Amino acid sequence: MPMMPGTILRLLTGLLPGLLIAVFLLAAAPAAHAQLDQVVTPNSPSEKEEVELYQQLQGKVQGYVSIPDGKLATLVQPQGRDWREFRNYYGRIISLVVMGGMLLGLVGFYLFRGKIRIAAGRAGRTITRFMPIDRFAHWLTASSFIVLALTGLMLIFGKPVMIPLFGHEAFTAMATLGKYAHNFLSFPFVLGILMMLVLWIKDNIPEKADLTWIKQGGGFLNNGMHPEAGRFNAGQKMIFWTIVLGGLAMALSGYMLMFPFYLTGVNGMQIAHVVHTLGTAVLMAVIFGHIYIGTIGMEGAFDAMGNGEVDLNWAREHHAGWLKTQGISTDTRDGPSKVSTRHDPHPPGMPAE
């Protein structure tokens, strides 16, 4: 039975899109095959710098756009390749070496030196070292920094480490939450740094006695022979300035990334990311040392920020210069009765905390 004209028309209409696609594929096949099966000749480029695209324009390959956002006119930014290589490879390697090297060094030092004890033993009496506002500034900075460090490490090492362990969906949820925590906790971190700067800058000005402390290695390698120091010794001053200056640098570079294109362009943000990554590695390594000394590394050190009170013999051994300014004897042979009650937070008969 012959097909009706309407049936033929409907059939052709249904087949037409497929025919057009087939014609397009047949026409494109030779060009695609030529791209996949190129013949290498003596004149073929062997380096990216020899490709004509890179020879025409050094730096950015840029066109023209009529929309308000002129940044979209940049088609190729060769510096982005270098930044991506740093982000995915060199930045991770350098961070691991810096932080891992510090941790290994601290383990080795602990095995060699052990815990630094109070040579004269605890006196049983304490003196106020830090007021509540000092401890508030310290713990505000410390707690926010811990979250910033953990979320930052997750964002840097999350893909190669966490995705194989937890999967893409779990990593996506953790990374999203971590990004918000990283952004918002930067503000209390900066507030804590500014508070510490105001509270402690006068006691962290370098002085001549710091050179003696450095030459003697802070007394860490001998038993009980610690150089005289003021309220903060040279090591604490170095940690203070590293945290203050490094923390502010981390904040500035981080805010440049958090608020893109307000202060700089793409190249500037790439530089800010490099600074943020390397600076964070150095800052974390310094904090590792600070935590070690303040916890398992030195007897009596944690009390200073724990409750604000330190044992008198600990203060005599590590901060004799500071005790002199308080009018308190620095001789560990002097018993608690020689301590002026004007400076002693625990009057006679009141037990020490």
GICOR-V213609 format. One record per helix or strand of 2 or more residues. SS is the DSSP state (~ for helix, > for strand). FROM is the first residue (numbers start at 0). LEN is the number of residues. If there is no record, write none. Layout:
SS,FROM,LEN ; SS,FROM,LEN
//
This chain:
~,4,32 ; ~,47,3 ; ~,51,5 ; >,59,3 ; ~,69,4 ; >,73,4 ; ~,77,36 ; >,125,3 ; ~,131,35 ; ~,167,36 ; ~,207,8 ; ~,216,3 ; ~,233,25 ; ~,265,32 ; ~,302,4 ; >,308,3 ; ~,311,7 ; ~,319,6 ; ~,335,3
//
